[in-house]
Amino acid sequence: MPAASIAALEVENEGGTFIYSFDMKPPRNDGIDEVNVDASTGSPVGPVQYEASASERTEAAAEKKAAA
């Protein structure tokens, strides 16, 4: 992802495997590309997933509400 910047980073437990989940902000659009990497091996986990900015806002609001 040339010229992309990291918008967010989380450590998550996916099915017993810890992963780093990077939200990458590419300059070409208004959404993010989510990239998941196995925390112990550094190997990519699954494909890069695109999320439109509207979907990202909805997900962030749901996570904030769940945390409250």
C-alpha positions as CSV (number, residue, x, y, z in Angstrom):
1,M,0.0,0.0,0.0
2,P,2.3,2.8,-1.2
3,A,1.6,6.2,0.4
4,A,-0.9,4.8,2.9
5,S,-0.8,5.9,6.5
6,I,-1.8,4.0,9.6
7,A,-5.1,5.4,10.9
8,A,-5.5,2.9,13.8
9,L,-4.0,-0.2,15.3
10,E,-5.5,-2.8,17.5
11,V,-4.4,-6.1,19.0
12,E,-7.3,-8.6,18.7
13,N,-7.9,-12.3,19.7
14,E,-9.3,-14.0,16.6
15,G,-10.2,-17.6,17.4
16,G,-7.4,-18.0,19.9
17,T,-4.8,-16.3,17.7
18,F,-3.6,-12.8,18.5
19,I,-3.4,-10.5,15.5
20,Y,-2.5,-6.9,14.8
21,S,-5.3,-5.2,12.9
22,F,-4.1,-2.1,11.0
23,D,-6.5,0.4,9.5
24,M,-4.6,1.9,6.6
25,K,-5.7,5.2,5.0
26,P,-4.9,5.2,1.3
27,P,-4.8,8.5,-0.5
28,R,-7.0,7.3,-3.3
29,N,-10.4,7.1,-1.5
30,D,-12.3,8.1,1.7
31,G,-12.4,4.6,3.3
32,I,-9.8,2.4,5.0
33,D,-8.1,-0.9,4.1
34,E,-8.0,-3.2,7.1
35,V,-4.8,-5.4,7.1
36,N,-4.5,-8.2,9.7
37,V,-1.2,-9.7,10.7
38,D,-0.5,-12.7,12.9
39,A,1.2,-11.2,16.1
40,S,3.5,-14.2,16.6
41,T,4.6,-14.9,13.0
42,G,4.2,-11.6,11.2
43,S,2.3,-13.3,8.4
44,P,-0.7,-11.7,6.8
45,V,-4.1,-13.2,7.9
46,G,-6.7,-13.2,5.2
47,P,-7.2,-10.7,2.4
48,V,-7.1,-6.9,2.8
49,Q,-10.6,-5.7,3.5
50,Y,-11.9,-2.3,2.3
51,E,-14.4,-0.4,4.5
52,A,-16.1,2.7,3.3
53,S,-15.9,5.7,5.7
54,A,-19.6,5.4,6.5
55,S,-19.2,1.8,7.5
56,E,-16.2,2.6,9.6
57,R,-18.1,5.4,11.5
58,T,-21.0,3.0,12.2
59,E,-18.5,0.3,13.5
60,A,-16.7,2.9,15.7
61,A,-20.0,4.1,17.2
62,A,-21.1,0.5,18.0
63,E,-17.8,-0.3,19.7
64,K,-18.0,2.9,21.8
65,K,-21.5,2.1,22.9
66,A,-20.5,-1.5,23.8
67,A,-17.6,-0.2,25.9
68,A,-19.9,2.1,27.9
